[in-house]
Amino acid sequence: MSDTRAYDIQGIELTDDRYTVEQGLIRNKYRALDADGNVVLRGKQKLFKLKEEFPFVDGNGTEVFTVKAGGIIDVAGNYVLSDAQTGEDLVILDNDYSIFQDTWTIRDATTEETLAEITSRGAVVTLARNVVPFGGWIPHKYEITDRNGAHVGTIGGKLLSLRDRYEITIDDASSVPKEPVVAAAMVIDAIQGN
């Protein structure tokens, strides 16, 4: 079991087991709400950047971390999550894009050791989302697992909503840091046009 304190982000502490991520009416602008409906994170994709970048602020507007692409137009690649206050790279969100299954691996930024995986459930649904006209209206469902493949939680999209909305449920985060999971839900939606 790993010590998730090594991935703590200065200035934010996510302690709930459930979060709701909502996309704004303007594409690639997101907010995460805790179980009581309080905004705990907001993030948006910076426009006109060669490398995709997502700065995140807390509920008060203080910058807490940034997720930045490793390369230009990096649909299947690495995104580094850096603490805004310390400047330290904490984790890498590694996208292994496939037409049949979306897999995101959360890795330690220094050792590149796997901390967790976020995997879409169902090859048929993923294929339909990627090739069928209006497939983007089919909500994604992801399973979150730890480094050993044990269930940690889920990310589930809502069907037929005007803007994307995901419910994140973390059943056991003893070995998985929550902040990267919540950030990943927003980044996955923005990068893959969900």
C-alpha positions in Angstrom: 0.0 0.0 0.0 1.4 3.4 -0.9 1.4 6.6 1.2 -0.9 8.9 -0.7 0.4 11.9 1.4 3.3 12.0 -1.1 0.8 13.3 -3.7 -0.9 15.9 -1.5 -1.4 19.2 -3.3 -0.7 22.3 -1.2 -3.9 24.4 -0.7 -6.5 21.7 -1.4 -7.8 18.7 0.5 -10.4 16.4 -1.0 -11.9 14.3 1.8 -15.3 13.2 0.4 -16.0 9.8 -1.3 -18.2 11.3 -3.9 -17.7 14.2 -6.3 -19.7 15.6 -9.2 -17.8 17.0 -12.2 -19.8 19.3 -14.4 -18.8 20.8 -17.8 -19.7 24.4 -18.3 -21.8 25.5 -21.2 -18.6 26.7 -22.8 -16.6 23.7 -23.9 -13.6 22.5 -21.8 -14.5 24.4 -18.6 -15.2 22.3 -15.6 -16.1 22.4 -11.9 -16.0 19.7 -9.3 -18.5 19.7 -6.4 -18.3 17.8 -3.1 -21.1 15.8 -1.6 -22.6 19.0 -0.1 -22.7 20.8 -3.5 -19.7 23.1 -2.7 -17.3 23.9 -5.5 -13.9 22.4 -4.6 -12.1 22.7 -7.9 -12.5 24.5 -11.2 -10.5 24.0 -14.3 -10.5 25.0 -17.9 -8.4 24.3 -20.9 -6.2 27.2 -21.9 -7.0 28.2 -25.5 -4.4 28.9 -28.2 -1.6 26.9 -26.5 0.7 24.6 -28.5 0.7 22.2 -25.6 -2.7 21.6 -23.9 -2.8 23.1 -20.4 -5.4 23.0 -17.7 -5.0 25.3 -14.7 -7.1 24.3 -11.7 -8.2 26.6 -8.9 -9.9 25.9 -5.6 -13.4 27.1 -4.6 -12.0 30.5 -3.7 -10.1 31.0 -7.0 -6.6 30.2 -5.7 -4.5 28.3 -8.2 -3.7 24.8 -6.8 -2.4 22.7 -9.7 -1.9 22.6 -13.4 -2.2 19.7 -15.8 0.0 20.1 -18.9 0.4 17.9 -22.0 3.9 16.5 -22.7 3.6 17.1 -26.4 1.7 19.2 -29.0 -1.9 18.0 -29.7 -1.3 15.0 -27.4 -4.5 12.9 -27.8 -2.7 9.8 -26.7 0.1 10.8 -24.4 1.2 12.1 -21.1 -0.2 15.0 -19.0 1.8 16.1 -16.0 0.0 17.3 -12.8 2.1 20.0 -11.0 1.5 21.6 -7.7 1.0 25.3 -8.3 2.4 26.4 -4.9 5.5 24.2 -4.8 6.1 23.8 -8.5 6.6 20.0 -8.0 5.5 17.5 -10.6 3.3 15.0 -8.7 1.8 12.6 -11.1 1.5 11.8 -14.8 -1.8 11.1 -16.4 -0.8 8.6 -19.2 -3.4 8.1 -21.9 -3.3 4.8 -23.8 -6.0 5.7 -26.5 -7.7 2.8 -28.3 -10.9 2.7 -30.4 -12.1 -0.2 -28.2 -11.1 1.0 -24.7 -9.9 4.1 -23.1 -7.2 3.6 -20.4 -5.6 6.3 -18.3 -2.8 5.4 -16.0 -1.9 7.6 -13.0 1.8 7.4 -12.4 4.3 8.8 -9.9 6.0 11.7 -11.7 9.5 10.8 -10.5 9.5 7.0 -10.5 6.7 6.5 -13.1 5.4 3.8 -10.8 1.7 3.0 -11.5 -0.6 4.4 -8.8 -4.0 3.7 -10.4 -5.8 3.1 -13.7 -9.0 4.6 -15.0 -10.5 2.3 -17.7 -13.6 2.6 -19.8 -16.1 -0.3 -19.2 -17.3 -2.1 -22.3 -15.6 -2.3 -25.7 -19.0 -2.2 -27.5 -19.9 1.1 -25.9 -16.5 2.6 -26.4 -16.5 1.5 -30.1 -20.0 3.0 -30.5 -18.9 6.3 -29.0 -16.0 6.5 -31.4 -17.6 5.4 -34.7 -21.4 5.8 -34.6 -22.9 9.2 -35.6 -24.0 11.0 -32.4 -22.0 8.4 -30.4 -20.7 11.2 -28.2 -24.2 11.3 -26.6 -23.5 7.9 -25.0 -22.1 8.6 -21.6 -18.8 7.0 -20.6 -18.4 4.8 -17.6 -15.0 4.2 -16.1 -13.7 1.9 -13.4 -10.9 3.1 -11.1 -8.5 0.5 -9.9 -5.3 0.6 -7.9 -1.9 -0.6 -9.0 -2.8 -4.2 -8.4 -6.1 -4.1 -10.3 -8.3 -3.9 -7.2 -11.5 -1.8 -7.4 -11.2 1.7 -6.1 -14.2 3.5 -7.5 -16.1 4.6 -10.6 -16.7 7.6 -12.9 -20.0 7.6 -14.6 -21.5 10.0 -17.1 -25.1 11.1 -17.2 -27.2 10.3 -20.2 -28.6 13.0 -22.4 -27.6 16.1 -20.4 -27.0 19.5 -22.0 -23.5 19.5 -20.6 -21.3 16.6 -19.6 -21.8 15.6 -15.9 -19.8 12.8 -14.2 -20.4 11.2 -10.8 -17.1 10.1 -9.2 -17.4 7.5 -6.4 -14.3 6.5 -4.5 -15.0 3.4 -2.5 -11.4 2.8 -1.2 -8.8 5.5 -1.7 -6.3 4.1 0.8 -3.7 3.6 -1.9 -4.9 6.1 -4.6 -4.6 9.9 -4.3 -8.0 11.6 -4.9 -6.9 14.9 -6.4 -5.4 13.2 -9.6 -8.6 11.1 -10.0 -10.9 14.1 -9.9 -8.6 16.1 -12.2 -8.4 13.1 -14.6 -12.2 13.0 -14.9 -12.1 16.6 -16.2 -9.0 16.1 -18.4 -10.4 12.9 -20.0 -13.6 14.7 -20.9 -11.8 17.6 -22.5 -9.1 15.6 -24.3 -11.4 12.9 -25.8 -14.3 15.3 -26.5 -16.6 13.3 -24.3 
